[in-house]
């Protein structure tokens, strides 16, 4: 080994051990290592969400995927961790910061059905697998005659339920299918304008400790951060955060930047899909800088949240309560 090679920084990147988590982490790690001129070490962390087959709601929601990764980061077992952004709690962590948000992948939901069918073509009583309350509500609104089946497991496991005839279809994130090279399994993609997805869906979060890391790590984070994605997912997540106090109903949110405007639309559903409330607003950032985009995201999210709560979004919460 040359002296130069021996002196290269090593950045330890923590990730869940699922095939999807490893695939998306390796894709980012390659870019990060190149930009940082550093070697990358992948540190696999097992989370409660990976080992339990109970529904997400019963074991604490999507935060169960983030908790163990955060513990490993705080303990110094890794220098940064990679989350699917939709799995990250909206509240700030006192010891951690969001180091970078790479450019977002496809934020849409995808249906993966038998025989190449679309949702409208599935027969009455079709069984569709999903563990997401939002997707369950949206399915109930679009096709009240189908049966949503609570499923867990990795993408290949879920697709296997369809291939083996146990289910007629499963609902999955298009981004996950793409990152695993399984995009061809999708038989229909749902337009975000009609079928908003989870705040942050399709985006990744690179989380680090509050104190600045090595020069190499900070250089790598700066290189992979995408300011427009960071602002749009911030707007979406602020809606979720703003509604948590008064509304436990499923939420879909979509933000994007176009023609110098930051647009945000959010919809709150009753659990059974029979009721929904939608609010849309736009804000004009003073510039495309990270700070100005973030200010616009906060502005537009506050107006959307005020609209939703003012129109009775909190009244949809009782439909979410478990019997």
N, C-alpha and C positions, 0 to 999 in steps of 0.2 A: 504493500500500500504506500502511495506517495505521501509526502508530508502534507500536501494540499488536501488530499482526500481524507487524511486523518483529522484535519482541522474542520471539516465540514460540520455544520450544525445538524443535529438530529431533532426533528419535530415529532413528538409522539401524539398520534391522533386517536382519540377514543371513539368507539362506535359500538352499536348493538351488533350481535353476531348473525342476524338474519341475512339471507342472501341479498335482499334488497338493500339493507343498511350497508352491507359490505360493498356492494356494487356502487352505490352512490358515494360512499366515503372514498373508495379508491379512485373514482373519477375526479373528485375534488382534490384529493391528496396529490395526485399527479400534477395537477395545475399549480397547487400550492408549493410543492417541492421545487418545481421548475422556477417559479417566480422568486422563491426565497433562496434558491441555490443551496438547498438543504436536503438531507436524506429524510425519508419519512418512515416512521415505525407505526404500524397499525396495532392498537391495543383494543382487544375485544372485551366488552363488558356485558354481563348477563343482567337483564332487567326483569322486574316482576311481570311486566307485560309480555315478556318472551316465554316465561315458564308457566304462567297461569292460563287456563283455557276458559275461565269465567268471563262473563261479559265485561267490557271496559267500565261500564257504569258501576258494576258491583265491586270492582277492585280499585276504584278511585279515578276513573277517567283517563284521558290520554297522558296525564302527567306521570303515570306509572312508567312510561317509556323513558322519561327524562331523568327521573330521580337518581337512579344508580349511576348514570353517566355523569351527572353533576357531582355526586359524591366522589367518584374517581378523579374528577378534575380538581376538586377542592383538596383532596388528599395528595395531589401531586403525582398521581399515577400516569397522567398524560398532560400534555400542554394545551390541548384544545379538544373539543368533542363536536361531533357532527350529529345534529338532530334533523328529522323531518320537521319543518317549522310548525306544521299544524299540531305536532305532539308537544310543543313547548308551552308551558303555562304562560298566561299573559302577564302575570305580576313579575316585576323585576326581582332578580335574586340579589341579595345584599353583597354577595361575594363574587358575583360573576357579571360579565357584560357580553353583549352580542358583538363579536369581533368582526364578522362579515356575513353578508347575505348574498350568495352568488346569484347570477341571473336565473330567473325562474324558468322552469320547464312548463309543459302543458298543464294548466290548472283544471282542466275539465274532468268530469266523471266519465267513465266508460262502462258500457254494458258488455259483458262477455256471455253470450247465450249459445245454446245448442243450435245446430243447423243454420248458423249464420243469421238468426232472427234479430229483429229490432224489438224494442219494448212494445210497440203497438201491435206487433205480429204474434206475440206470445199468447198462448191460449188462456182462457179463463181459468183461474186457480193455479197458474204457474207459480212455482216456488223460486224465489230470488234471494240469494244469500247476500247479506250485508250486516255488519255489526254497528253501523252508524245510525243514530237516531235521526239525523238530518236526512239521510238517504231514505230511511224508512218512511218519514213524513212525506218526502217528495214522491216516492213511489205510490203511497196511499192517495196522494192528490191526483197523480196522473193516471193510475190504474188501480182503483179501489178493489178490483176483483182479484188481484194477485196476492200471494202470501209472502211476506218478508220473513226470512229465516235467519236468526242470529248465528253468524259463523265467525270463527277466529281462525288463525293460521296464516302462514305465508302465502304469497301469490300463487305459487305452484300448487299448494294444498287446496286453495279455493277454486282454482281452475280445474283441479282434479275432481271436485264435487260435480262439476258440469260434465266433464268427460266421462265420468262413471255413471251418470244418469241420476245421481242423488238430488241434484238441483237442475232447474231449467236454465238458470243464469246466475251470475254473480255481478255485483257492482264493485268496481275498483277505480283507483285513481289512474288516469291516463299516464301521468308522469312515472309512476312506479312500473307500469307495464313497459314503458319505453326504456327505462334504466336497466331493466332486466332482459331486454331484447325480446319481449313478449307482446309488442304492440299489435302483432297480427291476430292476437286472441280477441281483440275488441270487435264487436259486431255493430256497435253504435256509439257515437260520442254525443254528449249533450251540450248544447250551446250554453255558455255562461249566462247569457241574457235571460234564458228561460229556466236554467237549472244552476243557480249559484252554488259554489262549493265551499268547503270549510275555509275559514280565514287562514291564509298562508299555504293552502294546498299547492303542491308543485314546487315549493321553495324549500331550500335548506337553510339551517342556521348553524353557523360556526361560533360556538361559545367558548370563551376563555376567561381566565381569572381577571379580576379588576386591575391588578397591577400590570404594567406593560410587560410583555414577554420579551424574548430575545429580539434583536434587530431583524434576524431572519424571519421569525414568526410574524412580526408586525409588517414586514415587507410583503410577505406572502398574503396576509389578510387584506392589505390594501389592494393588492393586484386582483384578487378574486371578488372583492366586494362590488356589487352592482347597485348604484344609488337609487335608480328608478324602482327596482324590485324592492329594495329596503323600504322605500317610502310607501309603495302600494300595499305591501304586507303589513306595514305599521298601521295604515288606515283600517285595514280589515280587522286586525287584532284589537285595535282600540274599540271597535264596535263590540266585539265579544267581551272585552273587559268592561265596557260601559253598561252592558246588559246583564252582566253576572249578578249584580246586586238585586235586580228586580225582575229578571226573566231567565228561567231555566229551560226555555223551549229551544228546539233545534234552530241553528242560525247558519245561513249561507251569506257570503259576502264576496264581492268582486270589485277590485279597484284597478284602474289603469290610467296611464298618462297619454294624452293625445291632444294635438293642437294647443300646446301650452297650458292645458287644463288637467287637473287630477280629478278624475271621476270616481265616485264610490256609490255602489248600490248594495243594500243589505236587505235580506228577507228573514223574518222570524216566522216559524211554523208552529202550529199546535202539533202535538205528538202524533195525532191521528190523521194529520194532513188536511183536515176539513177547513181550517182557518189559516190565514197568513197575512202578514203585514209587510209592506215594502216601502223603503225610503231611498231616494237618490238625490245626491248633491254633488256639486263640483266646486273646486277652489282653484285659484290662479297663483301658482308659486311665483315669487319675485324673480327667481332664477332656477336653473337646474342644479344648483348646489345641493349637497346633502342636507344642509341646515334648512334651506328654504323649502325643499321638498317635504322635509319632516314637519315643518310648521304648517304647510298646506294639508298634510295628512291629518294632523291633529285637529285642524279647523273643520275639515269636511266630516271627520268621524264624529266630532261633538255635535254637529248639526243632524247627522243621521241618527245618532243615539237619542237626541232630544225628540226628534220626530217619532221614532218608534215607541219610546216610552210614553210620549204624549198621546199617541193614538191607541194605547192600551196593550202594548207588547207584554207587560207584566201579567196581564190577565190570561195569557196563553200558558203561563208557568204551571198552573194546577194540572194540566193535561200531561205534564212530564212526571208527576209524582208516581212512585211505584205503588202498586196496590198493597 
